[in-house]
Amino acid sequence: MSRDKAPATPAIRLLKERKIKFTVHFYKYEDKGGTRTSARELNIDEHRIIKTLIMENDQQQPFIILMHGDCEVSLKHLARQLKVKQITPCTVDKADRVTGYQTGGISPFATRQSLPVYMEESISLLDTLLINGGRRGMLVEIKPADLIEHLKPISVSVAI
């Protein structure tokens, strides 16, 4: 689908405003289907689909971690790299509140609160990636360089 026909989510508006080239991909959303569902529906390698996960440190300060769809985050390694005692996933309510998006449709772009962003380092090696566009069942395909330029993520190595 053309970028002009994309729903006007805060993420899509920001991508257009920043003149970031993107392609919108729609798929049939399944509750708790995750990246496995979107990969299957779009016939795309799940490794190219990037999850936007909302975590918090031991001070309950939320942040974003971007991870390949076919990988998990080692919370132990992440805590060590961030020099904190513990990392836990945010509750659905808190994730929705701080991002302004609904879980399953959380984009790292144009979140309600400005959140630190961490990214699995190997994401930068992809030719293109697909990441949530701010709505369930909608991914945007962009170049890693554009994501890095806009979000300025801190690179981490925490994939398992």
C-alpha positions as CSV (number, residue, x, y, z in Angstrom):
1,M,0.0,0.0,0.0
2,S,1.2,3.5,-0.7
3,R,2.3,5.7,2.1
4,D,-0.4,8.2,1.2
5,K,-3.1,5.6,2.0
6,A,-1.7,4.8,5.4
7,P,-3.9,5.6,8.5
8,A,-2.9,8.8,10.2
9,T,-1.3,7.4,13.3
10,P,1.2,9.6,15.2
11,A,4.0,7.3,13.9
12,I,2.9,7.7,10.2
13,R,2.5,11.4,10.6
14,L,6.0,11.7,12.0
15,L,7.5,9.5,9.3
16,K,5.9,11.7,6.6
17,E,6.9,14.9,8.4
18,R,10.5,13.7,8.6
19,K,10.4,12.6,5.0
20,I,11.4,9.1,5.9
21,K,10.7,6.7,3.1
22,F,8.5,3.8,4.1
23,T,6.1,1.2,2.8
24,V,3.0,0.2,4.7
25,H,2.1,-3.5,5.1
26,F,-1.2,-4.6,6.4
27,Y,-2.0,-8.1,7.8
28,K,-4.8,-9.8,9.7
29,Y,-4.0,-9.1,13.4
30,E,-4.4,-12.0,15.8
31,D,-4.5,-11.3,19.5
32,K,-1.2,-12.6,21.1
33,G,-0.1,-13.7,17.6
34,G,3.0,-11.5,17.7
35,T,5.6,-11.4,15.0
36,R,5.0,-15.0,14.0
37,T,1.6,-14.1,12.8
38,S,2.7,-11.0,10.8
39,A,5.6,-12.9,9.3
40,R,3.3,-15.7,8.2
41,E,0.6,-13.3,6.9
42,L,3.1,-11.2,5.0
43,N,5.3,-14.1,3.9
44,I,8.4,-12.3,5.4
45,D,11.3,-13.6,7.4
46,E,10.4,-13.1,11.1
47,H,13.9,-11.9,11.8
48,R,13.2,-8.7,9.7
49,I,10.2,-7.9,11.8
50,I,11.2,-5.8,14.8
51,K,9.3,-5.9,18.1
52,T,8.8,-2.7,20.1
53,L,9.0,-3.9,23.7
54,I,8.2,-1.6,26.6
55,M,10.3,-2.5,29.7
56,E,11.1,-0.8,32.9
57,N,14.1,-0.7,35.2
58,D,14.2,-1.3,39.0
59,Q,13.2,2.4,39.4
60,Q,10.0,1.8,37.3
61,Q,11.4,4.0,34.6
62,P,10.0,2.8,31.2
63,F,12.1,2.5,28.1
64,I,11.9,0.8,24.6
65,I,13.9,-2.1,23.5
66,L,13.8,-3.1,19.8
67,M,14.3,-6.8,19.1
68,H,14.2,-9.2,16.1
69,G,10.8,-10.9,16.0
70,D,12.4,-14.4,16.2
71,C,14.5,-13.5,19.2
72,E,13.9,-12.9,22.9
73,V,15.5,-10.3,25.2
74,S,17.8,-11.6,27.9
75,L,16.6,-9.4,30.8
76,K,19.7,-10.5,32.8
77,H,22.1,-9.3,30.0
78,L,20.1,-6.1,29.4
79,A,20.2,-5.2,33.2
80,R,23.9,-5.8,33.2
81,Q,24.5,-3.6,30.1
82,L,22.2,-0.9,31.6
83,K,23.9,-1.2,35.0
84,V,20.7,-1.7,36.9
85,K,19.6,-4.6,39.2
86,Q,16.5,-5.7,37.3
87,I,14.5,-5.2,34.1
88,T,10.9,-6.2,33.8
89,P,8.3,-5.9,31.1
90,C,5.9,-3.0,31.7
91,T,2.3,-3.9,32.4
92,V,-0.1,-3.6,29.4
93,D,-1.8,-0.6,31.0
94,K,1.5,1.2,31.7
95,A,2.9,0.4,28.2
96,D,-0.3,1.8,26.6
97,R,-0.3,4.9,28.8
98,V,3.4,5.9,28.3
99,T,3.4,5.2,24.5
100,G,-0.1,6.4,23.6
101,Y,-0.6,3.2,21.5
102,Q,-2.5,0.0,22.1
103,T,-0.4,-3.1,23.0
104,G,0.0,-5.1,19.7
105,G,0.2,-1.8,17.9
106,I,3.0,0.0,19.7
107,S,5.4,2.0,17.5
108,P,8.7,3.4,18.7
109,F,7.9,6.6,16.7
110,A,6.0,9.5,18.2
111,T,5.3,7.9,21.6
112,R,3.3,10.0,24.1
113,Q,6.2,10.2,26.5
114,S,9.8,10.5,25.3
115,L,11.4,7.2,26.2
116,P,15.0,6.0,25.9
117,V,15.4,3.5,23.0
118,Y,17.7,0.5,23.1
119,M,18.2,-1.7,20.0
120,E,19.7,-5.1,19.4
121,E,22.9,-4.2,17.5
122,S,22.3,-6.7,14.7
123,I,19.2,-4.9,13.6
124,S,21.4,-2.3,11.9
125,L,22.8,-5.0,9.6
126,L,19.4,-5.6,7.9
127,D,18.7,-4.2,4.4
128,T,15.2,-3.2,5.5
129,L,13.1,-3.9,8.5
130,L,9.4,-3.9,9.3
131,I,8.2,-2.3,12.5
132,N,4.9,-1.3,13.9
133,G,3.3,1.8,12.4
134,G,1.1,2.6,15.4
135,R,-1.9,0.3,14.8
136,R,-2.5,-3.4,15.2
137,G,-2.1,-5.2,11.9
138,M,0.0,-2.5,10.3
139,L,3.8,-2.6,9.8
140,V,6.0,-0.1,8.1
141,E,9.1,-1.1,6.1
142,I,12.0,1.2,6.5
143,K,15.8,1.2,6.3
144,P,17.7,0.7,9.6
145,A,19.7,3.9,8.9
146,D,16.4,5.9,9.0
147,L,15.3,4.3,12.2
148,I,18.7,4.9,13.8
149,E,18.8,8.5,12.6
150,H,15.4,9.4,14.0
151,L,15.3,7.3,17.2
152,K,19.0,7.5,18.1
153,P,18.8,4.1,19.9
154,I,21.6,2.8,22.1
155,S,23.0,-0.4,20.7
156,V,22.9,-3.4,23.0
157,S,23.6,-7.1,22.5
158,V,20.9,-9.0,24.4
159,A,19.3,-11.4,21.9
160,I,18.7,-15.0,22.9
